[in-house]
């Protein structure tokens, strides 16, 4: 006899199934489950392992222990008696716990991924030693950039043509009245040229001053200044040193003017007296390139190499190398690069502005205070150079301030982001703890 519930084989006097415990009392209305025997000619096949036997799954429950249950009989038996061992139902109390655990398992990887991403975006901390090294490099970079500014300002603003035009624009009376060691320039030139003796006392200092004002003295000075500038700065031409003969030749070229003003015609003998003057020889020595070289222990003829474009290019390349070096030292961190580059341009611009202002306006103020000819001539001749230097300094100062402001904004943004990320991380950690 077979159990009507599970199909287990039972003895004839069994009241209950030894496998499932179902009642098998004889005479009950429940039909008896019949066994269909497998044909003998079928080959033995390995049993199919069923992971889960569901009462209502007829396909899975139809094969078991090498025999087949009739579907109609098993279904009827299940409807009459029911399963005394039903599958456990999920309790309502355990379901929210499992959902929360599943949600925590899904959220936690995302949180770790977010934290790792923020860690990758976080700037690498640059140590104090690197900052100190970059600071020293920045000092040399400022010197290199300032040198480029000065050399380029001289190359563009102190050429022979520009200096010559500046001299021609000067006021002759102001130049003549300017002091040299407490004596006016005209009086100093009169004494140095021994003009009184050469004119047999027919020309006094007042007439000589009037003669210089009416002559092309500024044109003569501008022509010689151009020769000096071209020779020293560009290496053009021969030695431009002004000699005593050059000064006397200037007097001779203005002989007609001297005749009208002095009422005396200068002769060749008179000019020779001036050529032999010790004062004029001292003045010529003061204007000699060779004397400059001896007194200052350097060859003025070789100064053109210092102001050449090759030298300017070398200092510019050195500046670029230092800029790249700073980037390597601070590990290419944008905030530090903005700070160092901004400081370099800022301070270089400040120094260039100071030198540019001192080159012309300060010299003008010094001339007003002292009346010295050197300050007046310097203020006029260096005005183009000062203008270029002021432009360079102002541009670098503006760019430096912009970079410093950008660096400050980036730093503040990073601080805000770090504070937000820290707050979010704390909230997430608390939530994870609540899930666990």
Secondary structure, DSSP 8 states (H G I E B T S, - for coil): -B-TTT--B--TT-SB-TTT--B--TT-SS-----B---TTS--------S---TT-HHHHTEETTEE--HHHHHHHHHHH--SS------HHHHHHHHHHHHHHHHHHHHHHHHHHHHHHS-----HHHHHHHHHHHHHHHHHHHHHHHHHHHHHHS-HHHHHHHHHTS-HHHHHHSEETTEEHHHHHHHHTTHHHHTTT---HHHHHHHHHHTTHHHHHHHHHHHHHHHHHH--SS-----HHHHHHHHHHTHHHHHHHHSS---HHHHHHHHT-HHHHHHHHHT-HHHHHHHHTS-GGGHHHHTSHHHHHHHHHHHHHHHHHHHHHTTT-HHHHHHHHHHHHHHHHHHHHHHHHIIIIIHHHHHHHH-BHHHHHHHHHTHHHHHHHHHHHHHHHHHHHHHHHHHHHHHHHHHHHHHHHHHHHHHHHHHHHHH-
